[in-house]
Amino acid sequence: MILLVHGYDGSGPGHWQHWLRAELEGRGVPVSFPELSAPTEPQRAAWVAELAELVAAAPSPVTLVAHSLGCWAVDHYIAEHGAEHVRAALLVAPPSPYSLFEPIQSFLPPPQRRDAWAPIAEHSLLAGSDDDDHASAEELEEIAQGLGVPFRLFPGAGHINAAAGYGPWPFAVEWLQEVGAVPR
């Protein structure tokens, strides 16, 4: 099962997560893309509880594909619940752990517990850009190192969202195939 986790304000139409859901559904791959509660007023406790319910109800193992604030929701989930039912996680464009953006403060600071990530670290990936307005390339690399997961930099990709031209994003399918979550 692939569980897509949106960020602050959801992933609007044209976002690669919508494309990915349609792509996976077309291949007959089980995928879920729920709207987490209050996407413009997100609360860490609520989002983590919702993720816990979704993971518990899904056939194991679950592969998490998160964007932006969804990355920190996944990090909190892994820190609180462990990675027992999780195969891997793709964390795309997390915001700076030092962000001053008020609506996301309940997620900060993120736990970044390397020990909690250890069981899935080698199958996970943090992807980011060198010109993201929400985190510097250096911060993204530090986050990946802190979690113990590989890091992939996409030059000039902005926040890796629809505004940056990421509707279709074949890389996400390729990564899912590499970690064995989707058949080739």
Secondary structure, 3 states (H helix, E strand, C coil): CEEEECCCCCCCCCCHHHHHHHHHHHCCCCEECCCCCCCCCCCHHHHHHHHHHHHHHCCCCEEEEEECHHHHHHHHHHHHHCCCCEEEEEEECCCCCCCCCHHHHHHCCCCCCHHHHCCCHHHCEEEEECCCCCCCHHHHHHHHHHHCCCEEEECCCCCCCHHHCCCCCHHHHHHHHHCCCCCC
